[in-house]
Amino acid sequence: MSEPMIIIEPCAGLGNRLLGLGSAYAVAEKLNRRLVVMWKREVGCNIRFSELFDLPFEVVEISENGFKNEPVAQLLGNHAKKKWRKNMPESIVTLKKGEGREFGQGGLWIYDNEIDTIVGTFKNGDIVAVHAFNGYMLGRGYINQNSKIRIRMMTRNANQLIDDEFIYNRVKAAWDYRKDTVDTSSCRIIFGEADFLPGIVVDKYEDVLVVQALTLGIESFKEKIVSDLKEILKADGIVIRGVYERSDAREREKEGLKTVKGFIGDKFDTNVEIVENGVHYMVDVVNGQKTGFFLDQKYNRLAIQRICKGKRVLDCFTHMGTFALNAGIAGAADVTGLDISEYAIEQARANAKLNGLDKTVHFKCANVLDELPRLASEGEKYDVVILDPPAFTKSREATKNAIKGYREINMKGLKLVKDGGYLATCSCSHFMTQELFTKTIKEAAHSVHKRLRQVEFRTQGPDHPILWAANESYYLKFIIFQVVDEH
């Protein structure tokens, strides 16, 4: 007798599930294997699958405590379960009719409520084949039943296997793109979904790589991605002296993962000096926010330089002093940076000294929301006010409160801008859409009787590419306005 191909049908409902089972039988027949369906009764259905088809199915019912019929060992004969798992074809996920719209428009995510059936055995993190309701293969991705984003697609090519060559080609394509579009001395080399490697970020700070893996499925590829990237960079004459992992984001908890922080490979000095737009920074890849530094604002900081020469500048939420130092190096007469974090202010002061700007660029540890009204009450005015707040919302549900937050901070900032001066303002939340953000700023300006003349609208740097239809990849909105009093 031919060896059995074991599949799991965890749902008792029928409908399109029958189509999935029929597809599984076709695969089994092609492989000259008999098909065994392990079926869990959930809705009291007494229909035997074997009676629905003119097909030689063997059905084993699963109860909450195991198999009601033959023991698994008897069913599989003398072969270990591991062998069957290794020899089995990939699991097939079939979507409900009418679902997968986001994917169909170019996205990479399949949600839990879009799935009809899963045929085959798998463990969370495995690669599965994804089919439309009619059996048409849509591509392959990795699955995690702990996440509402049930599958993150790796390829739309039905003939493409997710193997070592595939990973290497994805990594090389990501690096080649950066070489074409940005200064690569320090940049984001891999930006998750936007580089078709969902769930992983890799930043390069001179000769150091910092890795952030956010999903279970990408964990099994993490070391391969790092190894390939080091090899690819070496071929271009770049020798990486160390790799540090910053997989300490809370998003991992949604994937059923623990946070991870530490060296990948040998230990090394984790304070890295980088140069961006002519400004020197010391980046602490262990304790700095995210992967150590906000690379996405590189070219927005450069844009600020054009309007700051000889000006009095206020940089709010300065973090490591990035916008403030760009203003200073451009020849600003006086710059003040504000941040609530004492650690960030210490870093900013050290960076000012590193650039010889400590005479003109100063920093103060303060709550920006409290400090701006205080400055306004004292009659302070600035030629340039920069607002770079943290994301006021990280969920769609919190967007209403975020709108209030952005409106409030922009009202307070606008009150401090001289007539004819400039406001640079931004949002780093993808839930705060471009339309919502501009509407909120317009309302803030109206409330404080200011008129705005747009100088420039920008987004994140090209090393953080925006993949159309993958809305999560478009998050940073940055606008420079000239501010004019109503008269």
Disulfide bonds with the S-S distance in Angstrom:
none
